[in-house]
Amino acid sequence: MINTNGECIKLIDAFNGNLKYNLIGHENDAHEELEASFTPDGQFVFVGSSSGKIYGYSVETGEKVAEYNTDHEPHLRITAWNPKYFMMAAACTKLSFWIPNENIE
């Protein structure tokens, strides 16, 4: 995965170096570097945005599969996963921890 300061994240095949997908659909109006991260199972990529939302993309298809509103001010720059506790951290000027809810239908 290549993080950029544009409005796309590049997903690269680790074996041959070819571009698999451009993950697009999240805002980055300020052109700040957004640090995306893989989920612990490697099936999804999550990235913040200049709108303060968190977006999730399928690694298999490159499609946007999730969009979460947050209470972050704009420019949510960093998302990172803790594989041991299956918890995501999101950061801008403040830090939030996200724990999946197993009761989601």
C-alpha positions as CSV (number, residue, x, y, z in Angstrom):
1,M,0.0,0.0,0.0
2,I,1.2,3.5,-0.9
3,N,-0.2,6.4,1.1
4,T,-0.3,9.7,-0.7
5,N,-1.2,13.3,-0.1
6,G,-3.8,13.2,-2.8
7,E,-7.3,11.7,-2.9
8,C,-6.3,8.1,-3.5
9,I,-4.4,5.3,-1.8
10,K,-2.5,2.9,-4.1
11,L,-2.8,-0.8,-3.4
12,I,0.2,-2.7,-4.9
13,D,0.5,-6.5,-5.4
14,A,3.3,-7.5,-3.0
15,F,4.5,-10.3,-5.3
16,N,4.9,-8.6,-8.6
17,G,4.7,-4.9,-7.8
18,N,1.8,-4.2,-10.1
19,L,-0.9,-1.7,-9.2
20,K,-4.0,-3.6,-8.0
21,Y,-6.3,-0.7,-7.2
22,N,-6.5,3.1,-6.6
23,L,-8.7,3.4,-3.5
24,I,-10.7,6.6,-4.2
25,G,-13.7,8.3,-2.6
26,H,-12.3,9.9,0.5
27,E,-11.7,13.6,0.7
28,N,-8.2,15.2,1.1
29,D,-8.8,18.8,0.3
30,A,-5.7,20.0,2.3
31,H,-3.4,17.5,0.5
32,E,-2.0,16.2,3.7
33,E,-0.5,12.7,3.8
34,L,-3.2,10.3,5.0
35,E,-1.9,7.2,6.7
36,A,-4.2,4.3,5.8
37,S,-3.9,0.8,7.5
38,F,-4.9,-2.8,6.8
39,T,-7.3,-4.5,9.2
40,P,-5.6,-7.4,11.1
41,D,-7.2,-10.0,8.8
42,G,-5.9,-8.1,5.7
43,Q,-9.3,-7.9,4.1
44,F,-9.8,-4.2,4.4
45,V,-8.0,-0.9,4.3
46,F,-9.2,2.0,6.5
47,V,-8.3,5.7,5.9
48,G,-9.2,9.0,7.4
49,S,-10.2,12.1,5.4
50,S,-10.3,15.9,5.4
51,S,-14.0,15.7,6.2
52,G,-13.3,13.9,9.5
53,K,-14.9,10.6,8.2
54,I,-13.2,7.2,8.2
55,Y,-13.6,5.1,5.0
56,G,-13.1,1.4,4.6
57,Y,-12.2,-0.3,1.3
58,S,-12.2,-4.0,0.3
59,V,-8.7,-5.3,-0.5
60,E,-10.3,-7.9,-2.8
61,T,-12.3,-5.5,-5.0
62,G,-10.9,-2.0,-4.3
63,E,-14.5,-0.8,-3.6
64,K,-15.5,1.5,-0.8
65,V,-17.5,-0.7,1.7
66,A,-17.8,1.5,4.8
67,E,-18.1,5.2,5.7
68,Y,-18.1,6.2,9.4
69,N,-18.9,9.7,10.8
70,T,-16.6,10.8,13.6
71,D,-16.5,13.6,16.1
72,H,-13.0,14.5,14.8
73,E,-12.4,18.0,13.4
74,P,-11.5,17.9,9.7
75,H,-8.2,16.4,8.6
76,L,-8.4,13.0,10.2
77,R,-4.9,11.9,9.1
78,I,-4.0,8.6,10.8
79,T,-5.7,5.3,11.2
80,A,-3.9,2.3,12.7
81,W,-5.0,-1.2,13.9
82,N,-3.9,-3.1,16.9
83,P,-4.2,-6.7,15.9
84,K,-4.0,-8.2,19.4
85,Y,-7.1,-6.4,20.6
86,F,-8.8,-5.8,17.2
87,M,-9.0,-2.1,17.9
88,M,-8.5,0.8,15.6
89,A,-7.0,4.2,16.6
90,A,-7.8,7.3,14.6
91,A,-5.9,10.6,15.1
92,C,-5.9,14.2,14.1
93,T,-5.6,16.8,16.9
94,K,-7.2,14.2,19.2
95,L,-7.1,10.4,19.5
96,S,-10.0,8.0,19.3
97,F,-10.2,4.3,19.8
98,W,-12.7,2.2,17.8
99,I,-13.8,-1.3,18.9
100,P,-16.0,-3.3,16.5
101,N,-19.5,-4.0,17.8
102,E,-20.4,-7.6,17.3
103,N,-24.1,-6.8,17.4
104,I,-24.2,-4.9,14.1
105,E,-26.8,-6.4,11.8
